[in-house]
């Protein structure tokens, strides 16, 4: 066997053994349904991340807002759903629009709004910072 082939064979054997030892030390075997569920969650997270990146420059967004007062009574009482979860936000926009949003949000599970999360935060009395969200319209 030529010298290069011997080196390649030894390299491959070393790689195969290292993979085998990692697999052998990785814990108990995972059941096939659990493996499929993990894979599906990973794919969903990747798809959501890709979709968020694809629309990042398309603001304003159509999003859900809900009334959910803080237990501490110092933070904002409105949350907006973006980036895959609910965010407690301070709102900015026309005063009559904000009043209408608060009234509708208190009567409904959620309200559709058109707006944009700003690159700004605002502090509540306890020092916690929250994103500022610009409301353009209610839908």
Secondary structure by P-SEA (a helix, b strand, c coil): ccaaaaaaaaaaaaaaaaaaaaaaaccccccaaaaaaaaaaaaaaaaaaaaaaaaccccccbbbbbbbbbccccccccccccccccccccccccaaaaaaaaaaaaaccbbbbbbbbccbbbbcccbbbbbbbbbcccc
